[in-house]
Amino acid sequence: MKYLVLLLCLAFPAVLAQRQEPDQQAEVRRQRARQLLAQNFEAEQQRAFRGQLLVESEGQQSTRDRFDVPPPERLELIQRNFLVEVVDQTEILGRAVTILRLTPLDPSSPSPTVRVWIEDETGNTLAVEYTNRAGEVQLRARFQNLEGAPQERSAEERRRPLDEQRRQRLQRLLGRLTIPPGFVLADASLVPVGDSLALTFTLSDGVGVINVGILRVRPLALPSEDLEGQEQHRRGRGLEVVVRGNVEPGALTAILDSFPFGNITFEDVLRALGDR
């Protein structure tokens, strides 16, 4: 009996080491994936491939010449709210790429799962694919040809973080909204619409994007950010609110249902984002 106990004692560290080894390897893979994502964000802030970018969404096709620059604050949100994994390596247009998959950590998240094809040499994006909860592809974008090496972004393309003072004013104004877990106010601006102005702001968890427009008149062209999604709108007390996003439709409805139409005027909106 004592020999059996001795054998078990000797074997236990080896068994424990075997269990720890896969965990350590998995952590190394996760760290590599997060580093690759960070490198991709840094590369896309500075430069981008140009060429024929085919975008497919809801049975429709369109073409562009490049991907939009990702707002820099989205990286932290993705790393907070998504599992980032390396899932494969392949080639696009003869270039070696690594495929990352970004999966919501919260099973109730309305955000899609995303795959990103990142070129190994430059760290730039060559393709993306957004898939909803049902496994249906919402959007697919992939370069069909390239105009050589990545080109520098113009100063106008690069995003600046939302001013903190304005962020706080908007959060107080819109604090009653029912926002999906992990989503934060990421951007806001006043845009001209006819002879009036509209407030547009963006909520995001890093991958899921909800654009909200508050205006007096229609129509309002919301910023797209490669966003091909649902749109809902509602009116009340002289305001029209337009909500658009690449998330599950229920998340958009919840924002409209919780919007304080009876307590906000358009002048309140202007003061929140203005300098007054």
C-alpha positions as CSV (number, residue, x, y, z in Angstrom):
1,M,0.0,0.0,0.0
2,K,2.8,2.4,0.9
3,Y,4.4,1.8,-2.5
4,L,1.1,2.7,-4.2
5,V,0.9,5.9,-2.3
6,L,4.6,6.7,-3.2
7,L,3.9,6.0,-6.9
8,L,0.8,8.3,-6.8
9,C,2.9,11.0,-5.1
10,L,5.6,10.7,-7.7
11,A,3.1,10.7,-10.6
12,F,1.0,13.7,-9.4
13,P,3.5,16.4,-10.4
14,A,3.9,14.9,-13.8
15,V,0.1,14.8,-14.3
16,L,-0.2,18.4,-13.0
17,A,2.6,19.5,-15.5
18,Q,0.7,17.8,-18.3
19,R,-2.4,19.8,-17.5
20,Q,-0.6,23.1,-17.1
21,E,1.3,22.7,-20.4
22,P,-1.8,23.0,-22.7
23,D,-2.9,25.9,-20.6
24,Q,0.4,27.6,-21.0
25,Q,0.4,26.9,-24.8
26,A,-3.1,28.3,-25.1
27,E,-2.0,31.5,-23.3
28,V,1.0,31.9,-25.6
29,R,-1.4,31.6,-28.6
30,R,-3.7,34.2,-27.1
31,Q,-0.9,36.6,-26.5
32,R,0.3,36.2,-30.1
33,A,-3.2,36.8,-31.4
34,R,-3.5,40.0,-29.3
35,Q,-0.1,41.2,-30.4
36,L,-1.0,40.6,-34.0
37,L,-4.3,42.5,-33.6
38,A,-2.4,45.5,-32.0
39,Q,0.1,45.5,-34.9
40,N,-2.8,45.5,-37.3
41,F,-4.4,48.5,-35.7
42,E,-1.1,50.4,-35.6
43,A,-0.5,49.6,-39.3
44,E,-4.0,50.6,-40.4
45,Q,-3.7,53.9,-38.5
46,Q,-0.7,54.9,-40.7
47,R,-1.3,53.3,-44.1
48,A,-3.6,51.1,-46.1
49,F,-3.6,48.9,-49.1
50,R,-5.5,50.3,-52.1
51,G,-7.0,48.5,-55.0
52,Q,-10.4,47.0,-55.8
53,L,-12.1,46.1,-52.6
54,L,-15.2,44.0,-53.2
55,V,-17.9,44.4,-50.4
56,E,-20.8,41.9,-50.2
57,S,-23.7,42.4,-47.9
58,E,-27.3,41.3,-47.9
59,G,-27.0,40.0,-51.5
60,Q,-25.6,43.3,-52.8
61,Q,-22.1,44.0,-54.0
62,S,-20.2,47.3,-54.1
63,T,-16.6,48.2,-54.6
64,R,-14.3,50.6,-52.7
65,D,-10.6,51.3,-52.9
66,R,-9.5,50.7,-49.3
67,F,-10.7,49.9,-45.8
68,D,-11.6,52.7,-43.4
69,V,-9.2,53.6,-40.7
70,P,-10.2,51.9,-37.4
71,P,-10.6,54.3,-34.5
72,P,-7.7,53.7,-32.2
73,E,-9.8,53.3,-29.0
74,R,-11.5,50.2,-30.6
75,L,-8.4,48.1,-29.9
76,E,-8.8,48.3,-26.1
77,L,-12.5,47.6,-26.4
78,I,-11.9,44.5,-28.5
79,Q,-9.3,43.2,-26.1
80,R,-11.8,43.8,-23.3
81,N,-14.9,42.3,-24.9
82,F,-13.7,39.7,-27.4
83,L,-11.7,36.4,-27.5
84,V,-9.0,37.0,-30.0
85,E,-7.6,33.8,-31.7
86,V,-5.3,32.9,-34.6
87,V,-7.4,30.3,-36.5
88,D,-5.4,29.8,-39.8
89,Q,-2.8,30.9,-42.2
90,T,-3.3,31.1,-45.9
91,E,-2.6,33.4,-48.9
92,I,-4.5,36.2,-50.6
93,L,-3.3,37.5,-54.0
94,G,-0.1,35.6,-53.5
95,R,0.6,37.3,-50.1
96,A,0.9,35.3,-46.9
97,V,-1.8,36.1,-44.3
98,T,-2.8,35.1,-40.8
99,I,-6.5,34.9,-40.0
100,L,-7.7,36.2,-36.7
101,R,-11.2,35.4,-35.2
102,L,-12.8,37.9,-32.8
103,T,-15.6,36.2,-30.8
104,P,-17.8,38.0,-28.2
105,L,-16.9,36.9,-24.6
106,D,-20.5,37.6,-23.5
107,P,-22.8,35.0,-25.1
108,S,-25.7,37.6,-24.9
109,S,-23.7,40.2,-26.9
110,P,-25.5,41.4,-30.0
111,S,-22.2,41.9,-31.8
112,P,-21.1,39.7,-34.7
113,T,-18.1,37.4,-34.8
114,V,-15.4,38.7,-37.1
115,R,-12.6,37.1,-39.1
116,V,-9.7,39.4,-40.2
117,W,-7.1,38.4,-42.8
118,I,-3.9,40.2,-41.9
119,E,-0.9,40.3,-44.3
120,D,2.2,38.9,-42.5
121,E,4.7,41.3,-44.0
122,T,2.9,44.7,-43.4
123,G,0.3,43.9,-40.8
124,N,-2.4,45.5,-43.0
125,T,-5.9,44.1,-43.6
126,L,-6.7,42.2,-46.8
127,A,-10.1,40.9,-46.0
128,V,-12.8,40.8,-43.3
129,E,-16.0,38.8,-42.6
130,Y,-18.8,39.5,-40.1
131,T,-21.1,36.6,-39.0
132,N,-24.2,37.0,-36.8
133,R,-25.4,34.7,-34.0
134,A,-27.2,32.4,-36.5
135,G,-23.9,31.8,-38.4
136,E,-25.0,33.9,-41.4
137,V,-22.5,36.2,-43.1
138,Q,-23.5,39.8,-42.6
139,L,-20.7,41.4,-44.5
140,R,-17.7,40.1,-46.5
141,A,-15.0,42.4,-47.9
142,R,-11.9,41.3,-49.8
143,F,-9.4,42.8,-52.1
144,Q,-9.6,41.6,-55.7
145,N,-6.4,43.4,-56.7
146,L,-3.9,45.7,-55.1
147,E,-2.0,48.8,-56.2
148,G,1.4,47.8,-54.9
149,A,2.5,48.4,-51.3
150,P,0.3,50.1,-48.6
151,Q,0.0,53.8,-49.0
152,E,0.1,56.5,-46.3
153,R,-3.2,57.7,-44.8
154,S,-4.1,61.3,-45.2
155,A,-4.4,63.5,-42.1
156,E,-8.1,63.8,-42.8
157,E,-8.6,60.0,-42.6
158,R,-7.0,59.5,-39.2
159,R,-9.4,59.5,-36.2
160,R,-9.1,61.6,-33.1
161,P,-10.6,60.4,-29.8
162,L,-13.7,62.2,-28.6
163,D,-13.0,65.2,-26.3
164,E,-13.5,64.0,-22.7
165,Q,-15.5,67.1,-21.7
166,R,-18.0,66.6,-24.5
167,R,-18.1,62.8,-23.8
168,Q,-19.2,63.5,-20.2
169,R,-21.9,66.0,-21.3
170,L,-23.3,63.5,-23.8
171,Q,-23.2,60.6,-21.3
172,R,-25.2,62.7,-18.9
173,L,-27.7,63.6,-21.6
174,L,-28.1,60.1,-22.9
175,G,-27.4,58.2,-19.7
176,R,-30.9,56.6,-19.7
177,L,-30.4,54.7,-23.0
178,T,-30.4,50.9,-22.9
179,I,-27.0,50.1,-24.3
180,P,-25.7,46.5,-24.9
181,P,-23.1,45.3,-22.4
182,G,-19.5,46.4,-23.2
183,F,-20.6,49.2,-25.5
184,V,-19.3,52.7,-24.8
185,L,-19.6,56.2,-26.4
186,A,-16.8,56.2,-29.0
187,D,-17.3,59.2,-31.2
188,A,-19.7,62.1,-31.7
189,S,-20.0,65.1,-34.1
190,L,-22.4,67.7,-35.4
191,V,-23.1,67.5,-39.1
192,P,-25.0,69.9,-41.4
193,V,-28.4,68.6,-42.6
194,G,-30.1,71.0,-45.0
195,D,-30.4,74.3,-43.1
196,S,-30.1,72.6,-39.7
197,L,-27.7,70.4,-37.7
198,A,-27.7,66.8,-36.5
199,L,-25.9,65.1,-33.8
200,T,-24.4,61.7,-34.7
201,F,-22.7,59.5,-32.2
202,T,-21.2,56.1,-32.2
203,L,-21.4,53.3,-29.6
204,S,-19.1,50.4,-29.9
205,D,-17.7,47.4,-28.0
206,G,-14.8,47.2,-30.5
207,V,-16.5,45.2,-33.2
208,G,-20.2,45.9,-32.9
209,V,-21.0,49.5,-34.0
210,I,-24.2,51.4,-33.4
211,N,-24.5,54.8,-35.1
212,V,-27.2,57.1,-33.7
213,G,-28.4,60.3,-35.4
214,I,-30.6,62.9,-33.6
215,L,-32.0,65.5,-36.0
216,R,-34.9,67.7,-36.8
217,V,-35.2,66.8,-40.5
218,R,-34.6,63.9,-42.8
219,P,-32.6,62.5,-44.5
220,L,-29.4,61.9,-42.5
221,A,-26.4,60.2,-44.0
222,L,-24.8,58.4,-41.1
223,P,-21.1,57.5,-41.3
224,S,-20.8,53.9,-42.6
225,E,-17.4,52.6,-41.4
226,D,-17.9,49.5,-43.7
227,L,-21.2,49.2,-41.8
228,E,-23.9,47.3,-43.7
229,G,-26.6,46.7,-41.1
230,Q,-30.1,47.3,-39.9
231,E,-31.7,50.8,-39.6
232,Q,-34.6,51.9,-37.4
233,H,-36.0,55.3,-36.6
234,R,-38.6,57.0,-34.4
235,R,-40.0,60.5,-33.9
236,G,-41.0,62.4,-30.8
237,R,-41.1,66.0,-29.5
238,G,-39.6,67.6,-32.6
239,L,-36.8,65.0,-32.8
240,E,-36.1,62.1,-35.1
241,V,-33.7,59.5,-33.9
242,V,-32.1,57.1,-36.5
243,V,-30.3,54.0,-35.2
244,R,-28.2,51.9,-37.5
245,G,-25.7,49.1,-36.7
246,N,-24.1,45.8,-37.5
247,V,-25.6,44.2,-34.3
248,E,-28.7,42.1,-33.7
249,P,-31.9,44.2,-34.4
250,G,-33.1,43.9,-30.8
251,A,-30.2,46.1,-29.6
252,L,-31.3,48.9,-31.9
253,T,-34.9,48.6,-30.8
254,A,-33.9,48.8,-27.1
255,I,-32.1,52.1,-27.7
256,L,-35.1,53.6,-29.3
257,D,-37.4,52.3,-26.6
258,S,-35.3,53.8,-23.9
259,F,-34.6,57.2,-25.6
260,P,-36.0,60.0,-23.4
261,F,-38.1,61.7,-26.2
262,G,-40.3,63.6,-23.6
263,N,-37.3,65.1,-21.8
264,I,-34.9,66.2,-24.5
265,T,-35.1,69.0,-27.0
266,F,-32.8,69.5,-29.9
267,E,-31.4,72.6,-28.1
268,D,-30.3,70.2,-25.3
269,V,-28.5,68.1,-27.9
270,L,-26.7,71.2,-29.4
271,R,-25.6,72.3,-25.9
272,A,-24.3,68.9,-25.0
273,L,-21.9,68.8,-28.0
274,G,-21.3,72.5,-28.4
275,D,-19.0,74.8,-26.4
276,R,-21.7,76.5,-24.4
